[in-house]
Amino acid sequence: MGNAPSWCSFLENLTEEMEESQSTSVYDDYKFLTPTDLEKINASHLIGTPILKAYMHGYFMEIRAYQKLLQVADPFAFEKYKQA
């Protein structure tokens, strides 16, 4: 995109600082799920438990728990993937 105009040089410094910092987000290890997604993996009964963290129009679930539930919901998904 090029350099920032001289009248807003602070933007140049701000973007450089953002590029240099490689911080991890709080929710990197979480998967966002809508209520429809929860029904697909048969996990709607977990609403209101500490496993799901409510956020706006859905929920956050730890990625490891999500992967386990996904494997239980469709145990032959890997074989289907290999055949495709």
VOTORDREN-542657 format. One line per field, with one value per atom (N, C-alpha, C): residue in one letter; residue number from 1; atom name; y, x, z. Coordinates in Angstrom, 1 decimal, always signed. Last residue first. Layout:
BEGIN
numi A/... .
zami NUM/... .
nutor CA/... .
north Y/... .
east X/... .
up Z/... .
This chain:
BEGIN
numi A/A/A/Q/Q/Q/K/K/K/Y/Y/Y/K/K/K/E/E/E/F/F/F/A/A/A/F/F/F/P/P/P/D/D/D/A/A/A/V/V/V/Q/Q/Q/L/L/L/L/L/L/K/K/K/Q/Q/Q/Y/Y/Y/A/A/A/R/R/R/I/I/I/E/E/E/M/M/M/F/F/F/Y/Y/Y/G/G/G/H/H/H/M/M/M/Y/Y/Y/A/A/A/K/K/K/L/L/L/I/I/I/P/P/P/T/T/T/G/G/G/I/I/I/L/L/L/H/H/H/S/S/S/A/A/A/N/N/N/I/I/I/K/K/K/E/E/E/L/L/L/D/D/D/T/T/T/P/P/P/T/T/T/L/L/L/F/F/F/K/K/K/Y/Y/Y/D/D/D/D/D/D/Y/Y/Y/V/V/V/S/S/S/T/T/T/S/S/S/Q/Q/Q/S/S/S/E/E/E/E/E/E/M/M/M/E/E/E/E/E/E/T/T/T/L/L/L/N/N/N/E/E/E/L/L/L/F/F/F/S/S/S/C/C/C/W/W/W/S/S/S/P/P/P/A/A/A/N/N/N/G/G/G/M/M/M .
zami 84/84/84/83/83/83/82/82/82/81/81/81/80/80/80/79/79/79/78/78/78/77/77/77/76/76/76/75/75/75/74/74/74/73/73/73/72/72/72/71/71/71/70/70/70/69/69/69/68/68/68/67/67/67/66/66/66/65/65/65/64/64/64/63/63/63/62/62/62/61/61/61/60/60/60/59/59/59/58/58/58/57/57/57/56/56/56/55/55/55/54/54/54/53/53/53/52/52/52/51/51/51/50/50/50/49/49/49/48/48/48/47/47/47/46/46/46/45/45/45/44/44/44/43/43/43/42/42/42/41/41/41/40/40/40/39/39/39/38/38/38/37/37/37/36/36/36/35/35/35/34/34/34/33/33/33/32/32/32/31/31/31/30/30/30/29/29/29/28/28/28/27/27/27/26/26/26/25/25/25/24/24/24/23/23/23/22/22/22/21/21/21/20/20/20/19/19/19/18/18/18/17/17/17/16/16/16/15/15/15/14/14/14/13/13/13/12/12/12/11/11/11/10/10/10/9/9/9/8/8/8/7/7/7/6/6/6/5/5/5/4/4/4/3/3/3/2/2/2/1/1/1 .
nutor N/CA/C/N/CA/C/N/CA/C/N/CA/C/N/CA/C/N/CA/C/N/CA/C/N/CA/C/N/CA/C/N/CA/C/N/CA/C/N/CA/C/N/CA/C/N/CA/C/N/CA/C/N/CA/C/N/CA/C/N/CA/C/N/CA/C/N/CA/C/N/CA/C/N/CA/C/N/CA/C/N/CA/C/N/CA/C/N/CA/C/N/CA/C/N/CA/C/N/CA/C/N/CA/C/N/CA/C/N/CA/C/N/CA/C/N/CA/C/N/CA/C/N/CA/C/N/CA/C/N/CA/C/N/CA/C/N/CA/C/N/CA/C/N/CA/C/N/CA/C/N/CA/C/N/CA/C/N/CA/C/N/CA/C/N/CA/C/N/CA/C/N/CA/C/N/CA/C/N/CA/C/N/CA/C/N/CA/C/N/CA/C/N/CA/C/N/CA/C/N/CA/C/N/CA/C/N/CA/C/N/CA/C/N/CA/C/N/CA/C/N/CA/C/N/CA/C/N/CA/C/N/CA/C/N/CA/C/N/CA/C/N/CA/C/N/CA/C/N/CA/C/N/CA/C/N/CA/C/N/CA/C/N/CA/C/N/CA/C/N/CA/C/N/CA/C/N/CA/C/N/CA/C/N/CA/C/N/CA/C/N/CA/C .
north -39.3/-38.2/-37.6/-41.1/-41.6/-40.5/-39.5/-40.2/-40.7/-38.7/-37.7/-38.4/-41.0/-40.3/-39.3/-41.5/-42.5/-41.8/-39.4/-39.5/-40.4/-39.9/-38.7/-38.8/-41.8/-42.3/-41.1/-40.7/-41.4/-41.8/-38.0/-38.6/-39.4/-37.6/-37.3/-38.0/-38.1/-39.0/-38.8/-36.1/-37.5/-38.5/-33.9/-34.1/-35.5/-34.2/-34.3/-34.5/-33.8/-35.0/-35.2/-31.1/-32.2/-33.6/-29.8/-29.8/-30.9/-30.2/-30.8/-30.8/-28.7/-30.2/-30.8/-26.1/-26.8/-28.3/-25.1/-25.5/-26.4/-22.9/-24.2/-24.5/-20.3/-20.7/-22.0/-19.6/-20.1/-20.4/-17.0/-18.4/-18.7/-14.3/-15.2/-16.7/-13.4/-12.8/-13.8/-16.2/-15.0/-14.6/-18.5/-17.7/-16.5/-21.2/-19.8/-19.0/-24.6/-23.5/-22.2/-25.8/-26.2/-25.2/-25.1/-24.4/-24.8/-25.0/-25.6/-24.9/-23.8/-23.5/-24.2/-26.5/-25.0/-24.8/-29.1/-28.5/-27.0/-30.0/-30.2/-29.6/-29.8/-28.7/-28.8/-31.6/-31.0/-29.8/-32.8/-33.4/-32.8/-31.6/-32.5/-33.0/-30.1/-31.0/-32.0/-28.4/-29.5/-30.5/-26.7/-27.5/-28.7/-25.3/-26.2/-27.1/-23.9/-24.9/-25.9/-22.1/-23.2/-24.3/-21.9/-21.3/-22.5/-21.6/-22.5/-21.8/-21.2/-20.5/-21.4/-22.7/-22.8/-22.1/-21.9/-22.1/-22.1/-21.0/-22.4/-22.7/-18.2/-19.0/-20.5/-16.3/-17.3/-18.2/-14.5/-15.3/-16.5/-14.5/-14.1/-15.0/-13.9/-14.8/-14.3/-11.5/-12.0/-13.0/-10.4/-11.6/-12.2/-7.2/-8.0/-9.2/-6.1/-6.7/-7.6/-5.1/-6.2/-6.9/-3.1/-4.2/-5.4/-1.4/-2.0/-3.2/-0.5/-1.2/-2.0/+0.8/-0.4/-1.2/+3.0/+2.0/+0.7/+4.4/+3.8/+2.7/+5.1/+4.3/+3.6/+6.7/+5.5/+4.6/+9.0/+8.1/+6.8/+10.5/+9.7/+8.7/+12.0/+11.0/+10.0/+13.8/+14.4/+13.3/+12.3/+13.0/+13.5/+9.1/+10.5/+11.2/+5.9/+6.8/+8.3/+4.1/+4.8/+5.6/+1.2/+2.3/+3.0/-1.2/+0.0/+1.3 .
east -12.7/-13.0/-11.9/-11.6/-12.2/-12.5/-10.8/-9.7/-10.3/-13.2/-12.3/-11.2/-14.3/-15.0/-14.0/-12.4/-12.5/-13.2/-13.0/-11.7/-11.7/-15.7/-15.4/-14.0/-16.7/-16.1/-15.8/-17.8/-16.6/-15.9/-19.3/-19.1/-17.8/-19.4/-20.6/-20.5/-16.8/-17.9/-19.2/-15.4/-15.1/-16.2/-16.6/-16.7/-16.4/-15.7/-17.2/-17.4/-13.0/-13.5/-14.9/-13.0/-12.5/-12.9/-14.0/-14.7/-14.3/-11.9/-13.2/-14.1/-9.9/-9.7/-11.0/-10.9/-10.7/-10.5/-13.4/-12.0/-11.9/-15.9/-15.6/-14.1/-18.1/-16.7/-16.5/-21.2/-20.5/-19.0/-23.4/-22.9/-22.2/-23.8/-24.9/-24.4/-22.0/-22.8/-23.9/-21.0/-20.5/-21.4/-20.6/-21.5/-20.8/-18.6/-18.6/-19.5/-18.9/-19.3/-19.2/-18.2/-17.5/-17.7/-19.8/-18.5/-17.8/-23.2/-22.1/-20.8/-24.9/-25.1/-24.0/-25.1/-25.4/-25.6/-24.9/-23.8/-24.0/-26.8/-27.1/-26.0/-25.8/-26.7/-27.0/-24.3/-23.7/-24.6/-24.3/-25.1/-24.5/-23.3/-22.4/-23.0/-25.5/-24.9/-24.0/-26.0/-26.9/-26.3/-23.8/-23.9/-24.9/-24.5/-23.3/-23.3/-26.7/-26.9/-25.7/-25.6/-26.5/-26.7/-22.1/-23.5/-24.4/-18.9/-20.0/-21.3/-15.4/-16.7/-17.8/-12.9/-13.7/-15.0/-9.8/-11.2/-11.8/-7.2/-7.4/-8.9/-7.4/-6.7/-7.0/-8.5/-9.4/-8.7/-6.5/-7.0/-7.8/-3.9/-5.2/-5.6/-0.4/-1.5/-2.8/+1.6/+0.9/-0.2/+3.8/+3.1/+2.5/+4.7/+4.2/+3.4/+5.3/+6.4/+5.8/+2.9/+3.6/+4.6/+2.4/+1.4/+2.1/+4.4/+4.4/+3.4/+3.7/+5.0/+5.0/+1.3/+1.3/+2.6/+2.3/+1.3/+1.3/+3.9/+4.5/+3.6/+2.0/+3.1/+3.8/+0.3/-0.2/+0.9/+1.8/+1.6/+1.1/+1.6/+2.8/+2.7/-0.3/-0.7/+0.5/+0.9/+0.0/-0.5/+2.3/+3.0/+2.1/+0.7/+1.0/+1.6/+2.5/+1.4/+1.7/+3.7/+3.9/+2.7/+2.1/+2.9/+3.0/+0.8/+0.0/+0.9 .
up -0.9/-1.8/-2.5/+0.9/-0.4/-1.4/+3.0/+2.2/+0.9/+4.0/+3.5/+2.6/+4.9/+3.8/+3.2/+6.9/+5.8/+4.6/+8.6/+8.0/+6.8/+9.4/+8.6/+8.0/+11.1/+9.8/+8.9/+13.3/+13.5/+12.2/+14.1/+12.8/+12.8/+16.9/+16.1/+14.7/+17.7/+18.2/+17.4/+16.5/+16.2/+16.6/+17.7/+16.2/+15.9/+20.3/+20.0/+18.5/+19.9/+20.4/+20.1/+18.9/+18.0/+18.5/+21.2/+19.9/+19.0/+23.0/+23.3/+22.0/+21.6/+21.9/+22.2/+21.6/+20.3/+20.6/+23.8/+23.6/+22.4/+22.5/+23.1/+22.9/+22.6/+22.4/+23.2/+20.9/+22.1/+21.7/+19.8/+19.8/+21.1/+19.6/+19.0/+19.0/+22.3/+21.2/+20.8/+23.9/+23.3/+22.1/+26.5/+25.7/+25.2/+26.5/+27.0/+26.0/+27.5/+26.5/+27.2/+29.9/+28.7/+27.6/+32.0/+31.9/+30.6/+30.6/+31.4/+31.2/+28.9/+30.3/+31.2/+26.7/+26.8/+28.3/+26.2/+27.0/+27.2/+24.6/+26.0/+26.9/+22.1/+22.5/+24.0/+20.7/+21.9/+22.5/+18.2/+19.3/+20.7/+16.1/+16.8/+18.1/+15.3/+14.3/+15.0/+17.5/+17.2/+16.2/+17.3/+18.4/+18.2/+14.9/+15.0/+16.1/+15.9/+14.8/+14.8/+17.7/+18.2/+17.1/+16.6/+16.7/+17.3/+17.9/+17.5/+17.6/+17.7/+17.9/+17.2/+19.6/+18.4/+18.6/+21.0/+21.1/+19.7/+21.1/+21.4/+21.5/+20.7/+19.7/+19.9/+22.5/+21.9/+20.8/+23.0/+24.1/+23.6/+20.6/+21.1/+22.2/+20.8/+20.6/+21.2/+19.0/+20.2/+19.9/+17.5/+17.2/+18.4/+16.6/+17.7/+17.2/+14.1/+14.9/+16.0/+13.1/+12.4/+13.2/+15.0/+14.9/+14.1/+14.5/+15.8/+15.8/+12.0/+12.1/+13.5/+12.5/+11.7/+11.8/+14.0/+14.6/+13.8/+12.3/+13.5/+14.1/+10.4/+10.0/+11.2/+11.9/+11.4/+11.0/+12.4/+13.5/+13.1/+10.1/+10.3/+11.4/+8.7/+9.6/+9.8/+7.0/+8.0/+8.9/+5.1/+6.1/+7.3/+4.5/+4.2/+5.4/+4.7/+5.1/+4.8/+1.9/+3.1/+3.4/+0.5/+0.5/+1.8/+0.0/+0.0/+0.0 .
